[in-house]
Amino acid sequence: MTPAPASAHAEAVPRQQPAPLAARAASVKSSPVRDILAVTARPEVINFAGGLPAPEFFDVAGVAAAFAAVLGESGGKALQYATTEGEPTLRAALAARTTARGLPTDAGDLLVTTGSQQGLHLVTSALVEAGDTVLVESPCYLAALQVFAFAGARVVPVPCDEDGVDPEALDALAARERPKFFYSVPTFQNPTGRTTTAARRAAVAAVAARRGLWLLEDDPYGELRYEGERVPWLATYPGAEDRTVLLGSFSKVMAPGLRLGWLRAPEALRRACAVVKQSTDLHTPTLNQLAAARYLADHDLDAHVATVAAAYGRRRDAMLAALPAALPDGAEFARPEGGMFVWARLPEGANAADLLREVVTYDVAYVPGAPFYAADPDPRTLRLCFVTQDEATIGEGLARLGAALRR
């Protein structure tokens, strides 16, 4: 007997719509940075919008050798499941690097994460209930705002200036709002590029001690310094030692594709984060962890970072030199001591998001600043990444930007 066509069976089955998305998934918006990168993916576009390291400085040979050594010598282990906390050899190497930079750390103080972005998610999941308050810098790292929104947090911005967060405002908001934590990128902040001064960090630590406040310090850019002196981590200041989570990453100094980060946290919170991680991905890929540990053992990462930082410093200088001619009269921009970004503010009445539609037709792009604000966005602001292109391309890109803005 000839079987009935598939369409006949389909017509006989009543169809209903499946369950809708969870409210938190439906309410959190896509990242404007990711959306802009998708729109400007054409190779002719000079893209200052992303926060991408320059791939020509990846130590491909060194990383490949590390992977080959691990697979050749301990392939079975490298391809096997691992502990949630992370491979002991990598944690020991990270602890040594952290200690050498002024924050005494044991391997047991660390949890390896799948990029520092996962660290943000783990800490937020471990601390925040829906409706809880989180304090953030204004403006703030965009992907952190997404994490906090997805957790159902009430996000309250703290005023900042060129020296970092306003400690008096932080104290007042901590007393009034009773937040779960204050999130900060105090060194070469994303998006502004600013660095919080030592005096401000000491004041933040004092507020945390006085108000019973957790501090979440995100430090993906700290090793990319081009001038000035290093400022110690928040956890080194009196009052913050037992209430600071430090997030780190290899993305900006080794390779973002490895997706390797870590968090340093007091024991109870670190254990809670490990439990959250078990429900997320079980563990960060073993092979990547062992290869990173081998790279640290066989290569001088600090020397590599110094080479990269020297090149990035020249690119920063090229952008700073060309910006006055590219931006209209009355615009302002800040000079970062390191990191990846320059933050600019257009004259009164301008809207960087509206202008971007015209700017993109000149085959150049930036990120409008408004999405980086948890509240009261400044529509005149924009962020430019200077590390991805070489000096000549930066000059050409800013010439296009100037032509677009003049029009």
Secondary structure, DSSP 8 states (H G I E B T S, - for coil): -----HHHHHHHS---------HHHHHS---HHHHHHHHT-STT-EE-SS----GGGS-HHHHHHHHHHHHHHHHHHHTS---TT--HHHHHHHHHHHHHTT----GGGEEEESSHHHHHHHHHHHH--TT-EEEEESS--HHHHHHHHHTT-EEEEE-EETTEE-HHHHHHHHHHH--SEEEE--SS-TTT-----HHHHHHHHHHHHHHT-EEEEE-SSTT-B-SS-----GGGSTT-TTSEEEEEESTTTT-GGG--EEEE--HHHHHHHHHHHHHHTSSS-HHHHHHHHHHHHHS-HHHHHHHHHHHHHHHHHHHHHHHHHHS-TT-EE---SBSSEEEEE--TT--HHHHHHHHHTTTEE-EESGGG-SSS--TTEEEEE-SSS-HHHHHHHHHHHHHHHH-
